């Protein structure tokens, strides 16, 4: 599926070396049929990609994060008498945990995950060479009775230049309809259309993020998976999750990536144009980084917490 790509900018101009970074080699994991399924449907399920030991490592790191085990303003150390379940059971989602956790950063760069990303992320582009970079991580705990997220497209929040945004959704628990699994609208990514958003007026079911609307969702399908499964989905794919009505956590690590050759106009700074904006707090994970000459922005060593009705109704825990 991949073709060799020559880099016409691999030269020094005005003292700047435009040579891309050294390539990151990753294994080839999925078949051509699976790649085509992703292109056609906008998502791909790969069971048992992570071992149970690896999943347990992620679960334990979730506890470390929740209890303030890393230097981080948003997650202060909790009193010693707070047990693990009480600490973790108060979190819907932690945004950018890889900024503070070396364990999460390790899974951002997991060879098997990145191997699949090198095959499917921009497989819709004829001359793509398999280069991929990461810009975001999200660690969902979603305890019982916590809300899900209404219909949305990830590219609404993280724009790319070539429709290559992709989520890698790692199941840290069995995800079922009962405990709030992912639901998708297969093929809804094909047109490259970003639907408008509005407030959903259903805070008992969904968190406070707005919902996408203007489409028929009769063909939605649940993506029920077992622990260790990876679900990959395109940034234009419409997807949602419902409230956790079970009695178990639905823990998921979702990392977002895109084609390394795409600029990342996540925001526009002074002196930039929309066509040239490119945020550089990224991690190359496969192939080359053609913009390595720009350097990289350091993460701010902090995280943010996603909220919902269930979170707001909890009494705060006193930190040290």
N, C-alpha and C positions, 0 to 999 in steps of 0.2 A: 504493500500500500504506500510505503514511503519512497520518495525519490530523492536522490542526492541534490543538495542545493548549493550552488556556488554563491559566494558572498562578494558582490561587486564593490562593497565599501571596505574591504579588508586592506586598507592602506593608511598611511599617515598623511594627514592634511593639516597644515598650519600648526604642526607640533602635536596634534592629537592622533593617537593610534586608534583607528577604527576597527582593528582586528577583534573578532568576537572572542568570547571566553573559550577556554579549553572545553571540549565536549564531556558531558556526563553520560556514561554508558549505563543502560538499564536493560533488564531482560525483556524479551518479548513473551507475553503471557497469553493473550487471547487470539482466537482464530480470525481469519478474514470474514467468516460468516458473522462472528460476534461484532466485529468492527462495522459491518454493513447494517446489522441490527441497530447499533447505536446511531448511525447516520440516519436511518429511516425513522426510528421511533423516539430518539432523543434521550434514551436512557439504556443502561445495561446493568444487569444483576450478575455478580460474580460470587458464588457461594464459597465459604470456607477459605477466603484469601488470607485471613489472619488466624494464627493459632490461638487456642484458649489461653496459653501463657501470655501471649502478646495482648490479648484483650484484658486479662487480669492486670497487666502492667498499666494499661490505660485507666482501668477502674481505680487502682490504687493512687494513680496520679491525680485523678479527679478529687479524691479525698484530700490529698495534699494541697491542691489548689483551694478547695472549699474551706479548709481550716487555716488558710493563710500561711502555708508552708514556704512560699516564695516571697522575696521582697516585692511588694506590690501595694500601691495605695488603695486600690479598690477591694482587695481581699486581705484584710487585716487578720493577724493571728487571733484565734478564738480561745476562750477559756478552756483549760485542760479538762474540765468536767463535761464538755460538749462531746458527745460520742459521734462516730463517723456518720451514722444514718441521719442524725439530726442536722449535722452540718451540710451534708450533700442534699438532703431532702428539702432544702430551702432554695434550691437553685433551678431556674428554668434553663438558662444558657449563659455561658461565659464567652464573650467575643475576644478573639486574638489571644487565646491562652499560650500559643507558641511564642509570644513576646516574652513570657516569663518562665515557661516550663521547658527545660531541655528535652524532657520525655515527649511532649507534644511535638516539638520541633523535629525530633527523630522520626515520628510517624508522618509528618509532613513530607519527609524525604524517603519514606519507606520504599525499598527497591521494587517490590512487587506492585505496589500501588502506582508508583511512577512509571513502571514498565507499561502498565495498561494505559496510563495517561499519554505516554509517548506514541501509542497506537491510535487513540481515538479522539484526543482533545480537539484537533483541527483536521480531522480526517475528511471533512467536507471540502477542504482546500486542496487542489490538485498537486501543488508543488511543496506542500508542507514537509519539513524534515524531521518532525518528532520532538522539536524543542518546546519545553514547557517551563513555566514559572508559577510560583505560588504567591498569593497576596493576602490570603485571609484564612483563619481557622475559627471554628465555632464548636464549643463543647456543650451539647445539650444533655441535661440530666432528666428533665421532664418527669418529676415524681408523680405518683397517683393524684388525680384531680387537678393537675396542672394543665393549662390550656395549650392548644396547638397553634398553628399559624395558618391564616387564610390563604386562598389562592394567590400566588405571586410568581414572578419570574426573577431569578437572581440577577440577570443582566440589567434590570431596572435600577439596581443599587450599585453594581460594579460594571460599568460599561467597558467593552473592548472595541477594537477597531475592526474586528473580523468575525464577530459572533462566535468566538471560541471559548467564552467562559464555561467552566465545567466544575461541578461539585463532585467530590469524592466522599460519600456518605458511609461511614464505618459503623456497623451495628455492634454495639458493646453489650447488647441484650437481644434476646428474641424480640422482634418487633411485629406486633399483630394489630388487627383492627381494634381489639379491645384496649390495648395500651397506647394507641395513637401512632400507628405506622404511617409511612409516607403514602400519599396518593398522587398519581400522575395522570395527565392527559396525553397519551401517546401521540406523537406526531405534531403536537401543538407548537413545536419549535420551528417547523419547516419554513414558514413564511417570514421569519425574522421580524415579526410584529410585536412591539411592546404595548400591551394593553394598558389603558388608563387605570388609576387607582382611586379608591374612596374608602371612607371609614365603614367597617362591616356591621357595626351596631350589634355585635354578638360577643361581648367580652366573656360570657360563660364558656364559649367554645374555643375562641381564638385569642391570642395575645393582642397587644395594642398596635401591632403593625397593620397598615392598611391592606385592603384586598384588591386584587386585579379583577376587572369585570368587563363584560361585553362579549362573552363567548358562551357556547353551550357546553356544559360539563357532564352531559349524560354518558359519555364514554370513559369517564375516569375509572381507573383500576387501582386497587390497593396493592402495595408492594410489601407483602408480608415476608420477612426474612428471618433466618436464624443467626445466632451470635457468630461474629467473625466474617459475615457477608459484607461485601462492598457493593454499593449502588452508585453508579456514575450517571450524571444527568447534565444535559446542556443548559446553558444559562437562559435560553429562551423557553425552555420547557415549563409549562404551567404545572405547579405542584402545590400540595398543601398537606397538613396533618391535622387531625382532630384531637380533642381533649383526651387525656389518659384516663380511661374509665376502668382500668385494671387495678391490681394491687401490687404491681412491680414497677421499677424504674423503666424508662425507655431511653437509655443512655446512648448517645450517638456523637461521634466526632465527624464534623463536616468541614473539609478543607476545600478552598476554592483556588482554581488554577486557570491559566489561559496559555495560548500560544505565545512563546517568548518573542516572536517577531511582531506581535501586536503591541502597540503602545497601550498604556493603561491610564486613560483620562479620568481617573476616579474623582479628581477635583482639578480646578484650573487656577493657577497662581498668577500673580502680577507678571506681566510681560509675556505670558503664554497665549496661544490660540487653542481652540478646541482640537485642531488637527495636530498640534505638537505637544499638548499636555501629556505628561508621562510620569506617574508616581513610581518611585524607585525603592519603596520599602518592600522588596520582593526577594524570594529565594529561588534561584534556578534549581530545577530538579531533574531535568533530562535534556540531552542535546546541548546546544550552545545558547549563550546569552549574547545576541548581536549588539546589545546596548551596554555591555559591560564597561565600555569607556566612559559612561556617564557616572559610574560609581553607584553606591547604594545608600539609601537612607536608613539610619539605625532605628530599630523599634524603640518606642518610648518606655518600655519596661513596665507597662501597665495594661490592664484589661478593662473591659466594660461589661456590665451585667444587663441582660435582657430581662424585661419584667412582664408580668401579666396579672390578672385579677387575683389568682391564687397567691402569688408572691406578695402583693400589696396587703392581703388579708392576714399575713403572718406577723406575729410579734417580733420585733428586732432582737437579735442576740447581742449581748454586751461583749465588745471586744476588749482585750487587755489595754 
